[in-house]
Amino acid sequence: MDVRVLLNYDASAEDPARVRAVSEALVVTKAASRVEGQSRASEAEVILAGHWSDELWKAAPRLRWVQSWSAGVEWMLTSDFAASPVILTNAQGIYATPIAEHVLAFLLHFARGLDRHVRHQPEHRWQHAGVVELRGSTLGIIGLGGIGAEVARLAKGFGMRVIAIRRRPDRPSQVADEVRGPEALPWLLSESDFVAVCAALTPSTRELLGEAELRHMKPTAYLVNIGRGGLIAEEALIEALRERRIAGAGLDVFAQEPLPPDSPLWDLPNVLITPHSAGNSPRSHARLMALFCENLRRYLAGEELVNVVDKAAGY
């Protein structure tokens, strides 16, 4: 029996053929927009979702499995979909390499004073900036999943001490020097010279870092967020940066995206902003298609899928 697959994003010409190569049983359809996807969803048993809405899956009565385009799936988990029997898998691991490199770029930017040199260059100002070495500094990682673990691995290559918190601290880690549970957040913040926020956004982690938590950080410490903007109380972060209660922040994600032009974050001299681009890489799409095709093979064979999301937990 045919299995109908909907590629619900602006798929390349090669993507449908690559999916069909998994099995002759697959019938593949493309939809480049949310509206087009909704109109073509009625027969779909499987959806690779770059675009998503409640209306889409409710228009797909035969849907059994959705492969998310992204690692974070909070944008998909409405109450109705979370309660449904439809399997959801995410793209965990696909973006770990470029995002981890992005985190290290933030760290080096601040550690080597590049933020000040960038400001000085248009002024033709020859002025040294204070610097620190990553070697021997402590990196605290909030969320030691695929991305957090890759950040830790790269940081260890720079000779950093790596500490982390995660929901299940009993799971062994080959990359962090010490791992504790979520209750140890104040310890991690007070110990760290750099903090990388790599957690998933769930009801329990929304605004995980607020004013009280930020006050645990050293005034010389830098905060990096490549998780989700909702993990940090943005107004509290702005005040901490303005008052120099923390040294600076590298931010790739925000509570509202695109970041509004009138956001104070744009003009703070101790902030480096990137436009939710940490996962960008010319290799990311190939990795995603490889994951999807492997999961399709497993789906057709009745095997367990890779990266199944616990929809109740949110990741």
C-alpha positions in Angstrom: 0.0 0.0 0.0 1.3 3.5 -0.8 2.5 5.8 1.9 1.8 9.4 1.0 4.5 11.9 2.1 4.1 15.7 2.1 7.2 17.9 2.0 5.8 21.0 3.6 8.5 23.6 2.8 10.1 25.1 -0.3 11.7 21.8 -1.3 14.5 21.6 -3.9 14.0 19.7 -7.1 16.2 16.9 -5.7 14.3 16.4 -2.4 11.3 14.4 -3.8 13.6 12.0 -5.7 15.7 11.4 -2.7 12.7 10.6 -0.6 11.2 8.3 -3.3 14.6 6.4 -3.4 13.8 5.1 0.1 11.0 2.9 -1.2 8.7 2.5 -4.2 5.8 2.6 -1.8 6.3 6.3 -1.2 4.2 8.9 -3.0 5.7 12.3 -2.5 4.0 15.7 -2.8 5.5 19.2 -2.3 4.0 22.2 -0.8 5.9 25.5 -0.7 3.6 27.4 1.7 1.3 27.0 4.7 -1.7 27.5 2.5 -0.6 25.1 -0.2 0.4 22.5 2.5 -3.1 22.7 4.1 -4.7 22.2 0.7 -2.6 19.1 0.0 -2.6 17.5 3.5 -5.7 15.4 3.3 -4.0 12.3 2.0 -0.7 12.7 3.9 0.4 9.9 6.3 3.8 11.5 6.8 4.8 15.2 6.8 8.3 16.8 6.8 7.3 20.1 8.4 9.1 23.3 7.7 5.7 25.1 7.8 3.2 24.0 10.5 -0.1 25.0 12.0 -3.1 23.5 13.8 -5.1 23.9 10.6 -2.6 21.8 8.7 -2.7 18.7 10.8 -6.4 19.0 11.4 -6.7 18.9 7.6 -4.7 15.6 7.5 -7.0 12.9 9.0 -4.6 10.1 7.8 -1.5 11.7 9.4 0.5 9.4 11.6 3.9 10.9 11.8 5.5 14.4 11.5 9.2 15.1 11.2 10.0 18.6 12.4 12.4 20.7 10.4 13.8 22.1 13.7 15.3 20.7 16.9 13.0 22.8 19.1 9.3 22.0 18.6 7.6 24.3 21.1 6.1 26.2 18.1 4.2 23.0 17.1 3.0 21.8 20.4 -0.5 23.3 20.8 -2.7 21.5 23.3 -4.7 19.7 20.6 -1.6 18.4 18.7 0.2 17.5 21.9 -2.8 15.3 23.0 -3.1 13.6 19.6 -1.6 10.2 18.8 0.5 11.6 15.9 4.1 10.8 16.4 6.5 13.8 16.3 10.2 13.5 15.7 12.6 16.5 15.8 15.9 17.4 14.1 18.1 17.0 17.1 21.7 16.7 16.2 21.3 18.2 12.7 22.3 21.7 13.7 24.7 20.8 16.5 27.9 21.5 14.5 27.1 25.0 13.2 25.4 26.1 16.4 28.3 24.9 18.6 30.7 26.8 16.3 28.5 29.9 16.6 28.7 29.6 20.4 32.5 29.5 20.2 32.5 32.5 17.9 30.5 34.4 20.5 33.0 33.3 23.2 36.0 34.3 21.2 34.4 37.6 20.1 34.1 38.7 23.8 37.2 37.0 25.2 39.5 38.6 22.6 37.9 42.0 22.8 36.7 41.9 19.2 33.5 43.7 20.2 35.6 46.8 21.1 37.9 46.5 18.1 34.9 46.4 15.7 33.7 49.7 17.3 37.2 51.2 17.1 37.9 50.4 13.5 35.6 53.0 11.9 37.1 55.6 14.2 40.6 54.6 13.1 41.4 54.2 16.8 44.5 52.1 17.8 43.5 51.0 21.3 44.1 47.8 23.1 41.1 46.0 24.7 41.1 43.9 27.8 41.1 40.2 27.0 40.8 36.9 28.7 41.9 33.4 27.8 39.3 30.7 27.2 41.8 28.1 28.5 41.2 27.7 32.2 37.9 29.7 32.1 34.7 28.0 33.1 31.8 27.5 30.6 28.4 26.7 32.1 26.0 25.0 29.8 22.3 25.0 30.5 20.9 22.0 28.6 23.3 19.2 27.7 21.5 17.7 24.7 23.0 17.2 21.3 23.8 20.9 20.9 25.0 21.4 24.5 27.2 18.4 24.2 28.9 19.6 21.0 29.4 23.0 22.6 31.1 21.2 25.5 33.3 19.2 23.2 34.6 22.2 21.4 35.1 24.1 24.6 37.2 21.3 26.0 39.4 21.6 23.0 40.1 25.2 24.1 41.1 23.9 27.5 38.0 25.2 29.3 36.4 23.8 32.4 32.9 22.7 31.5 30.0 22.4 33.9 26.4 21.8 33.0 22.9 21.3 34.3 20.2 19.1 32.7 17.0 17.4 33.7 18.6 14.0 34.1 22.0 14.6 35.7 22.5 10.8 36.3 23.1 10.2 32.6 26.8 9.9 32.0 28.6 12.7 30.1 31.9 12.2 28.2 32.4 16.0 27.7 31.4 17.9 30.8 33.6 18.0 34.0 30.5 18.1 36.2 26.8 17.8 35.6 24.0 18.6 38.1 20.3 18.8 38.0 18.1 21.9 37.3 18.1 22.9 40.9 21.8 23.7 40.6 21.2 26.6 38.3 22.5 29.2 40.9 25.7 27.2 41.3 26.3 27.1 37.5 25.7 30.8 37.1 27.9 31.8 40.0 30.8 29.5 38.8 30.8 30.4 35.1 32.8 32.9 33.2 30.6 32.2 30.2 27.1 30.7 30.2 25.6 29.0 27.1 21.9 28.6 27.1 21.1 25.4 25.0 17.9 24.1 26.6 14.6 23.4 25.0 11.8 25.9 25.6 9.0 24.1 27.6 6.5 25.4 30.2 9.1 24.5 32.9 11.9 26.4 31.3 10.1 29.5 30.1 12.0 32.6 31.5 14.3 30.2 33.3 16.7 33.1 33.6 15.1 36.1 35.2 16.3 39.0 37.4 17.1 36.8 40.4 19.0 34.2 38.4 21.0 36.8 36.5 22.2 38.3 39.8 24.0 35.0 40.4 26.3 35.7 37.5 29.7 37.3 37.8 29.9 40.9 36.6 32.8 39.7 34.4 30.7 36.9 32.9 29.1 36.7 29.4 25.8 35.1 28.5 25.1 33.3 25.2 21.7 32.2 24.1 21.2 30.0 21.1 18.2 28.1 22.6 15.0 30.1 22.4 14.4 33.7 23.3 11.7 32.7 25.8 14.3 31.0 28.0 15.4 34.5 29.3 13.3 37.3 30.7 14.3 39.8 28.1 13.6 43.0 30.2 15.6 41.6 33.1 18.5 40.8 30.7 18.4 44.3 29.2 18.6 45.9 32.7 21.5 43.5 33.7 23.4 44.6 30.6 22.7 48.3 31.0 23.8 48.2 34.6 26.9 46.1 33.7 25.8 43.4 36.3 27.0 41.0 33.6 29.8 41.9 31.1 27.8 41.2 27.9 25.7 38.8 25.8 25.7 37.0 22.5 22.1 36.6 21.4 20.9 34.6 18.4 17.3 34.1 19.6 14.7 36.5 21.0 11.3 36.6 22.6 9.9 38.3 19.4 11.5 37.5 16.0 12.5 39.4 14.0 13.8 41.5 16.8 11.9 44.8 16.7 13.9 47.8 15.4 13.1 49.7 18.6 14.4 47.0 21.0 17.1 48.4 23.3 19.2 45.3 22.7 20.3 46.7 19.3 22.0 49.7 20.8 23.7 48.1 23.8 27.5 48.2 23.3 28.0 44.9 25.2 25.6 42.9 23.0 26.3 41.0 19.8 23.1 40.1 17.9 22.7 37.5 15.1 19.4 36.9 13.4 18.5 33.4 14.6 21.2 32.1 12.2 23.4 29.9 14.4 22.1 26.8 12.7 22.8 28.0 9.2 25.1 25.8 7.2 25.3 24.6 3.6 25.4 21.1 5.1 22.3 21.3 7.4 19.7 20.4 4.7 21.7 17.4 3.6 21.8 16.2 7.2 18.1 16.8 7.7 17.2 14.8 4.5 19.5 12.0 5.6 17.7 11.8 9.0 14.3 12.0 7.4 15.1 9.2 4.9 16.5 7.0 7.7 13.4 7.6 9.7 11.2 6.8 6.6 13.1 3.5 6.2 12.4 2.7 9.9 8.8 3.8 9.6 8.2 1.5 6.7 10.0 -1.4 8.5 8.0 -0.9 11.7 11.2 0.1 13.7 11.6 2.7 16.3 12.1 6.2 14.9 15.1 8.4 15.7 14.5 11.6 17.8 10.9 10.8 18.9 9.6 13.8 21.0 7.9 13.3 24.3 5.1 15.7 23.5 4.1 16.0 27.2 7.6 17.0 28.2 8.0 19.3 25.2 11.2 17.8 23.7 
